[in-house]
Amino acid sequence: MIETFRKIAESALGYNLNNVSDIVILLMGIILILIAVVSIFALIVQIILAIKYHKYNKKKNSLDMTGQDIARKILDDNDLQHIKVKTSGSILFGNSYSHFFKKVRLRRLTWKKNTISSLAMASQKSCLAILDKENDPDMKTRIKLTPIIYFGPLAFIPLVIIGVILDIFIFKSQSAPFTIGLSCLGLLIYLVSFIMSVKVLKTEVKAQNKAYDLLKANNMATDEELVMLKKLFKLYNIEYVNNMIISLLELIYRILQIIAYVQDNTANN
């Protein structure tokens, strides 16, 4: 089994791992298998979510209001006239709220449509703005650490490349201190990003609950529509948790990569 995992890890990394201990190889193999399994499950959830989203995006909401109008009404009713409602075709932002740009972004699929999906997305993202206004502690933390949350995972590879360049071309070091050091820094940033993603999920769930209560209290949704909203929000939350699990597994795998690199480098020297 160890040799099988060793071949799997070597295939993934693209270099020989003969000097790496069996326990590290075993863990790397297990993590790769877990990533594959969770990724398949995540894909299934994404397909189900896409089907539900499309289904609800064809069903007219009882307000007969577009996503833009719903978001505008909720924001205005909560003294948030300064928050803009804009359309977004962006994969990065999609349906979202930005504290820094003072806007609620809605995808083109929901912005001008008077559907259940539009009702769900417009109300939930508008409620993130309400949480911001209310100085919700989790929302405040999320806002402060937004750059790390979204760009932290992207820092790992550039830092490793910088470390390799410094070790090979600048200092010509065989022990690779800069590669190891900057890799560890990248992992630390990645870890902080992962921890803070829990805050993001918490605020998203808070906004979902607030949207549900707001729509119900103001008779902006029927009981049937509220049930549909809960189903849609639940699928989004499952998808987010799946992505968090994959991120955690990737973090562990990258730590094992560094350990393998150190073991191999030590053995060669």
DAQUIQUI-V106833 format. One record per backbone hydrogen bond with DSSP energy under -1.0 kcal/mol. CO is the residue of the C=O (numbers start at 0). NH is the residue of the N-H. If there is no record, write none. Layout:
BEGIN
CO,NH  CO,NH
END
This chain:
BEGIN
0,4  1,5  2,6  3,7  4,8  5,9  6,10  7,11  8,12  9,13  16,19  20,24  21,25  22,26  23,27  24,28  25,29  26,30  27,31  28,32  29,33  30,34  31,35  32,36  33,37  34,38  35,39  36,40  37,41  38,42  39,43  40,44  41,45  42,46  43,47  44,48  45,49  46,50  47,51  48,52  49,53  50,54  51,55  52,56  54,57  55,115  55,116  58,115  60,63  65,69  66,70  67,71  68,72  69,73  70,74  71,75  72,76  74,79  75,78  79,82  83,103  85,105  89,93  95,104  97,102  101,83  102,97  103,85  104,95  105,87  106,109  106,110  109,66  110,67  112,66  113,60  114,118  115,119  116,120  117,121  118,122  119,123  120,124  121,125  122,126  124,128  125,129  126,130  127,131  128,132  129,133  130,135  131,134  135,139  136,140  137,141  138,142  139,143  140,144  142,145  144,148  145,149  146,150  147,151  151,154  154,158  155,159  156,160  157,161  158,162  159,163  160,164  161,165  162,166  163,167  164,168  164,169  165,170  166,172  175,179  176,180  177,181  178,182  179,183  180,184  181,185  182,186  183,187  184,188  185,189  186,190  187,191  188,192  189,193  190,194  191,195  192,196  194,197  195,199  196,200  197,201  198,202  199,203  200,204  201,205  202,206  203,207  204,208  205,209  206,210  207,211  208,212  209,213  210,214  211,215  212,216  213,217  214,219  215,218  221,225  222,226  223,227  224,228  225,229  226,230  227,231  228,232  229,233  230,234  231,235  232,236  233,237  234,238  235,239  236,240  237,241  238,242  239,243  240,244  241,245  242,246  243,247  244,248  245,249  246,250  247,251  248,252  249,253  250,254  251,255  252,256  253,257  254,258  255,259  256,260  257,261  258,262  259,263  260,264  261,265  262,266  263,267  264,268
END
